[in-house]
Amino acid sequence: MELKQYVGAALKYIVVEPDDYDPNREYPLIVLLHGFGSHMGDLASLASNIDRHHYLYVCPNAPISIDIGLGQVGYAWADLIGGTKEERNIQTSEAETSLVTVLEEVRADYRVSSVLVGGFSQGGMVTFDFVLPRANEFIGAFALSSRLEWPDSLVQRLSDSRELPIFMSHGTADTVIPVIEARTSCQVLESWGYTPVYKEYSMGHEINVDLIEDLRLWISDQLTSM
């Protein structure tokens, strides 16, 4: 697999090309959104564990730089520490606009047959906000160790369709986002008419091998059922 870094009009991002990449072939595209305080390279390693041969991957870098201590800089989709709810809503909306631009740029450079979006932690929150109002544009969404951030606002923006496949996972020992928040988010999605696949694992705020295998199989199911 080959990683290529781009500086787009809205965001920096990494594209991971599969083994034996053929520029004349169409590929499903998987968008991977990193968590709060991380960076675009954080989830790029997931690509080789999901599928090395059949998919393209894009890993955008969140736009807001934050001090994560010891002189290190991380990135966020919205400021969860210093921002007000109104400011975070504006930042999330701007992030969605930036992701639209990233997808346009990737489609200009690659032959994309379909798009599936997922993220970890805050990246999962952004996934819900970005995908659910645009459900007809995507074939699935997944959120790992995450939750619905603003369900009262999101419900007003939902697409009419509730057929979008959704995968959620959470660690029962997660101290960053308690598992009860993921369970509640799953129940809210069900009340809206979605049928998410929800799985829990004996882990903290992380991604383990059992989750990767379940996610790999779920993604394969969505892409082979097209």
Secondary structure by P-SEA (a helix, b strand, c coil): cbbbbbbcccccbbbbbcccccccbbbbbbbbbbccccccccccccccccccccbbbbbbbbcbbbbcccccccccccccccccaaaaaaaaaaaaaaaaaaaaaaaacccccbbbbcccaaaaaaaaaccccccccccbbbbcccccccaaaaaacccccccbbbbbbbbcccccccaaaaaaaaaaaaaaccccccccccccccccaaaaaaaaaaaaaaaaac
